[in-house]
Amino acid sequence: MVIPIFSSGRLGPTRIPLARGVGGISHDSVLFCEELATVDAYFIREGPLGRPVPGALLQQVVVAVRRAIGDTLL
């Protein structure tokens, strides 16, 4: 499963800003965590497409995905 990255978009509880340079992205972007998608393993079999992202960002993404699927967060 992947989270789409768009070059712009309104921020909200399921959308996370991604600063230029984080993970190798070349411009400021927005992760749309409510639009999870599946991709064929062929597209990711060669490994990561960019540098690792900070753990704090990954935690924000986990919370946003949980919100998107309707999980009740404390």
KAWO-V529131 format. One record per helix or strand. SS is the DSSP state (H for helix, E for strand). FROM is the first residue (numbers start at 1). LEN is the number of residues. Records with the same first field share a line. If there is no record, write none. Layout:
BEGIN
SS: FROM-LEN / FROM-LEN
END
This chain:
BEGIN
E: 2-5 / 12-1 / 15-4 / 29-9
H: 22-3 / 41-3 / 55-14
END
